[in-house]
């Protein structure tokens, strides 16, 4: 019932196409942990790719809306910048690190790539 946004169709599609896989572990209790979170359900974090001393995160706006979203991470980030699809830093692409994370602005269906440089 309602719109595809209200029904969570995108999340259900990801759950169907990319099911979680269990991995045997020791009996020790592990705390829940997530490397990334995004504040808006309209923004999908599609992939995060490792590079030496950095991570490239690719996100897109999936609801056809204009939205600001916060990208948060538990990784030790030194700096963040927008980059192109070839992962080259964009001119004037520097993103300030704030208490809530990195603020990103999306227009309908926009794809953003963010280069996160890690502290050593």
Secondary structure, 3 states (H helix, E strand, C coil): CCCHHHHCHHHHHHHHHCCCCCCCCCCCCCCCCCCEEECCCCEEEEEEEEECCEEEEEEEECCCCCEEEEEEECCCEEEEEEECCCCCEEEEEEECCECCEEEEEECCCCEEEEEEEECC
